[in-house]
Amino acid sequence: MIDGPALLFCPGDRPERYAKAAAAADTVIIDLEDAVAPADKPRARDALLAASLDPAKTIVRVNPATTPEFTRDLATVRRTPYRRLMLAKTESAAQVDALASAADGVEAIALCETALGVVRAGEIAAHPAVIGMMWGAEDLIASMAGRTSRFTSGRYRDVARHARSTILLAARAYGAVAIDAVHIDIADVEGLRSEAEDAAASGFQATACIHPSQIAVIRDAYTPTPEEQAWAERVLDEATRQPGVFRFEGRMIDEPVLRQARQLRRPRR
């Protein structure tokens, strides 16, 4: 459903960046919401109409269903070939219904970035139009009148970690792609690497980003290391000679571990 782990946001009112962003990332997200100032939203929609991007590798983020801009965004989308839509601040399955009404074949990526959206994550993920789920830390904290999503160390606060896990579990429970939030500190390469490695290990299938320099870090984090792949090959080979549970290189090996090994043997890129 999404071709690769690195999703890059591109401001909708910067059409000169569209092609470069699409070429650099696995999927480009043309953003009609937060990346565009209110006065520039009509210009962003016009730019989207004039664009020539691969629909299979393009997502359009539209404004929240509670705003007048949402209706205008959907009217624009109907005139384009783009059918993968990310709904900002998704808070209910009913809002996904409204998104899906934009045109035939709409595939929804629900961006849950408010307290209500996170609490209703299961209901949203169960919607038949939803192919992906993403969360957002900064809008989430703002929706609760909080001050910051992270400690000074850079680690997420517990409420943000809870939201992250909730979206991951809801997405995977209903067979949707789980997309991790952006790392807004562009200079913090190691912080991004750590979060992306944790995302891949936990079951996320992609991480969104806001700058092209973050793409290679994300791709590398989602690719199993040679050591991991070599272990997977060894343990799967041993499993052909061992019925049931067995011990291998100091570990107990059973079917869940073998499923993990099969994932490591099959690189994501």
C-alpha positions as CSV (number, residue, x, y, z in Angstrom):
1,M,0.0,0.0,0.0
2,I,3.0,2.3,0.7
3,D,6.1,1.8,-1.3
4,G,8.9,2.2,1.2
5,P,9.3,3.6,4.7
6,A,10.2,7.2,4.0
7,L,7.2,9.6,3.6
8,L,8.2,13.3,2.9
9,F,5.8,16.2,3.5
10,C,5.9,19.0,0.9
11,P,4.1,22.3,1.3
12,G,1.2,22.5,-1.1
13,D,2.0,26.1,-2.1
14,R,5.5,25.2,-3.2
15,P,5.0,23.4,-6.5
16,E,8.6,23.9,-7.5
17,R,9.5,21.4,-4.8
18,Y,7.0,18.7,-5.8
19,A,9.1,16.8,-8.3
20,K,12.2,16.9,-6.1
21,A,10.3,15.7,-3.1
22,A,8.6,12.9,-5.0
23,A,12.0,11.8,-6.5
24,A,13.7,11.7,-3.1
25,A,11.1,10.0,-1.0
26,D,9.3,6.7,-1.2
27,T,6.0,8.6,-1.0
28,V,5.4,12.4,-1.1
29,I,2.7,14.0,1.0
30,I,1.4,17.2,-0.6
31,D,0.3,19.2,2.4
32,L,-2.7,21.5,2.1
33,E,-2.9,21.9,5.9
34,D,-0.4,23.1,8.4
35,A,2.5,23.8,5.9
36,V,0.3,26.3,4.1
37,A,-0.7,29.7,5.6
38,P,-4.5,30.4,5.5
39,A,-4.1,33.1,2.8
40,D,-2.1,30.7,0.6
41,K,-4.5,27.7,0.6
42,P,-6.2,28.6,-2.6
43,R,-2.9,28.9,-4.3
44,A,-1.9,25.5,-2.9
45,R,-5.0,23.9,-4.3
46,D,-4.3,25.5,-7.7
47,A,-0.8,24.0,-7.6
48,L,-2.2,20.6,-6.9
49,L,-4.5,20.8,-9.9
50,A,-1.6,21.7,-12.1
51,A,0.8,19.0,-10.7
52,S,1.8,15.9,-12.5
53,L,2.8,13.3,-9.9
54,D,2.5,9.5,-9.7
55,P,-0.8,8.9,-7.9
56,A,0.6,5.6,-6.5
57,K,3.3,7.5,-4.7
58,T,1.4,10.6,-3.7
59,I,-0.7,11.4,-0.7
60,V,-2.6,14.6,-0.3
61,R,-3.1,15.9,3.3
62,V,-6.3,17.7,3.5
63,N,-7.5,20.1,6.2
64,P,-9.6,18.8,9.2
65,A,-13.2,17.8,8.5
66,T,-14.4,20.4,10.9
67,T,-13.1,23.3,8.8
68,P,-14.4,25.1,5.7
69,E,-11.1,24.3,4.0
70,F,-12.0,20.6,4.1
71,T,-14.8,21.0,1.6
72,R,-12.7,23.1,-0.7
73,D,-9.9,20.6,-0.6
74,L,-12.2,17.7,-1.5
75,A,-13.6,19.7,-4.4
76,T,-10.1,20.1,-5.7
77,V,-9.2,16.5,-5.2
78,R,-12.2,15.4,-7.3
79,R,-10.5,17.1,-10.2
80,T,-7.2,15.2,-9.8
81,P,-6.1,11.6,-10.1
82,Y,-5.0,11.5,-6.4
83,R,-7.0,9.2,-4.3
84,R,-4.8,8.6,-1.3
85,L,-5.8,11.3,1.2
86,M,-4.5,12.0,4.7
87,L,-7.1,13.5,6.9
88,A,-5.6,15.9,9.4
89,K,-6.9,15.7,13.0
90,T,-9.1,12.7,12.4
91,E,-11.5,12.3,15.3
92,S,-14.2,9.8,14.1
93,A,-15.2,7.2,11.6
94,A,-17.9,9.7,10.4
95,Q,-15.2,12.1,9.4
96,V,-13.6,9.3,7.3
97,D,-17.0,8.8,5.7
98,A,-17.0,12.4,4.6
99,L,-13.5,12.1,3.2
100,A,-14.4,8.9,1.3
101,S,-17.3,10.7,-0.3
102,A,-14.8,12.9,-2.2
103,A,-14.5,10.5,-5.1
104,D,-14.6,6.8,-5.9
105,G,-11.7,4.8,-4.7
106,V,-10.5,7.1,-2.0
107,E,-8.0,5.5,0.4
108,A,-7.8,7.2,3.7
109,I,-4.8,7.7,6.0
110,A,-6.2,8.9,9.3
111,L,-3.9,11.3,11.1
112,C,-4.9,11.1,14.8
113,E,-3.3,14.1,16.5
114,T,-5.9,15.1,19.1
115,A,-6.9,13.5,22.3
116,L,-10.3,12.5,20.9
117,G,-8.7,11.1,17.7
118,V,-6.3,8.9,19.8
119,V,-9.1,7.7,22.1
120,R,-11.2,6.7,19.1
121,A,-8.3,5.1,17.2
122,G,-9.8,1.7,17.1
123,E,-13.1,3.0,15.6
124,I,-11.2,4.9,13.0
125,A,-8.9,2.1,12.0
126,A,-11.8,-0.2,11.5
127,H,-13.3,2.0,8.8
128,P,-13.1,0.1,5.5
129,A,-11.6,3.2,3.7
130,V,-8.7,3.5,6.1
131,I,-5.5,2.0,4.7
132,G,-3.1,3.8,7.1
133,M,-2.9,5.4,10.5
134,M,-0.5,8.1,11.7
135,W,-0.2,10.1,14.9
136,G,1.2,13.6,15.6
137,A,2.8,14.6,18.9
138,E,2.7,18.4,18.7
139,D,-1.0,18.8,17.8
140,L,-1.8,16.2,20.4
141,I,-0.2,18.1,23.2
142,A,-1.7,21.3,22.0
143,S,-5.2,19.7,21.9
144,M,-4.8,19.1,25.7
145,A,-3.4,22.5,26.5
146,G,0.0,21.0,27.1
147,R,3.4,22.7,26.8
148,T,5.7,20.2,25.0
149,S,5.7,16.6,23.8
150,R,9.2,15.9,24.9
151,F,11.5,16.1,27.9
152,T,14.7,18.2,27.6
153,S,16.5,15.0,26.9
154,G,14.5,14.6,23.7
155,R,12.5,11.6,24.9
156,Y,8.8,11.7,24.4
157,R,6.6,12.3,27.5
158,D,4.5,9.4,28.6
159,V,1.3,10.7,27.1
160,A,2.9,11.0,23.6
161,R,4.4,7.5,23.9
162,H,0.9,6.2,24.9
163,A,-0.6,7.8,21.8
164,R,2.1,6.4,19.6
165,S,1.5,2.9,20.9
166,T,-2.3,3.3,20.6
167,I,-2.1,4.3,16.9
168,L,0.3,1.4,16.2
169,L,-1.9,-1.2,17.8
170,A,-5.1,0.1,16.2
171,A,-3.5,0.2,12.7
172,R,-2.1,-3.3,12.9
173,A,-5.2,-4.7,14.5
174,Y,-7.2,-3.8,11.4
175,G,-4.5,-4.4,8.8
176,A,-3.7,-0.7,8.1
177,V,-0.2,0.7,7.6
178,A,1.2,2.3,10.8
179,I,3.1,5.5,10.1
180,D,5.3,7.1,12.8
181,A,5.3,10.8,13.5
182,V,7.8,13.3,12.1
183,H,10.9,14.2,14.1
184,I,10.8,18.0,14.0
185,D,14.4,18.6,15.1
186,I,16.0,18.3,11.7
187,A,19.6,18.6,13.1
188,D,19.0,15.8,15.6
189,V,20.0,12.9,13.3
190,E,20.7,10.5,16.1
191,G,17.4,11.1,17.7
192,L,15.6,10.5,14.4
193,R,17.7,7.3,13.9
194,S,16.8,6.0,17.3
195,E,13.1,6.7,16.9
196,A,13.0,5.2,13.4
197,E,14.9,2.1,14.5
198,D,12.4,1.7,17.4
199,A,9.5,2.2,15.0
200,A,10.7,-0.5,12.7
201,A,11.4,-2.9,15.5
202,S,7.9,-2.2,17.1
203,G,5.9,-2.8,13.9
204,F,5.5,0.6,12.2
205,Q,6.0,0.3,8.4
206,A,6.9,3.9,7.7
207,T,8.0,7.2,9.3
208,A,7.0,10.6,8.0
209,C,9.6,13.3,7.7
210,I,9.8,17.1,6.9
211,H,13.2,17.4,5.3
212,P,15.0,15.4,2.5
213,S,18.0,14.9,4.7
214,Q,15.9,12.7,7.0
215,I,15.0,10.2,4.2
216,A,18.3,8.2,4.1
217,V,18.2,7.9,7.9
218,I,14.7,6.5,7.9
219,R,15.4,4.1,5.1
220,D,18.5,2.8,6.8
221,A,16.6,2.3,10.1
222,Y,13.9,0.2,8.5
223,T,16.4,-2.0,6.6
224,P,17.5,-5.1,8.6
225,T,21.3,-5.1,9.3
226,P,23.5,-7.8,7.7
227,E,23.9,-9.3,11.2
228,E,20.1,-9.5,11.7
229,Q,19.6,-11.1,8.3
230,A,22.4,-13.6,8.9
231,W,20.8,-14.6,12.3
232,A,17.5,-15.0,10.6
233,E,18.9,-17.3,7.9
234,R,20.7,-19.4,10.5
235,V,17.7,-19.8,12.8
236,L,15.3,-20.5,9.9
237,D,17.7,-23.1,8.6
238,E,17.9,-24.8,12.0
239,A,14.1,-24.8,12.2
240,T,13.9,-27.1,9.3
241,R,15.6,-29.8,11.5
242,Q,13.9,-29.0,14.8
243,P,10.2,-29.8,15.4
244,G,8.4,-27.5,17.8
245,V,10.2,-25.3,20.3
246,F,14.0,-25.5,20.3
247,R,17.1,-23.8,21.7
248,F,19.4,-21.9,19.3
249,E,22.4,-19.7,20.1
250,G,21.2,-19.4,23.7
251,R,17.6,-18.4,22.9
252,M,14.3,-20.3,23.1
253,I,12.9,-20.4,19.6
254,D,9.2,-20.8,18.9
255,E,6.8,-19.8,16.1
256,P,6.5,-16.1,17.1
257,V,10.3,-15.8,17.0
258,L,10.4,-17.6,13.6
259,R,7.8,-15.1,12.3
260,Q,10.1,-12.3,13.4
261,A,13.0,-14.0,11.6
262,R,11.0,-14.3,8.4
263,Q,10.4,-10.5,8.5
264,L,14.2,-9.9,9.0
265,R,15.0,-12.2,6.1
266,R,12.7,-10.2,3.8
267,P,14.1,-6.6,3.7
268,R,11.6,-3.8,3.4
269,R,13.4,-2.3,0.5
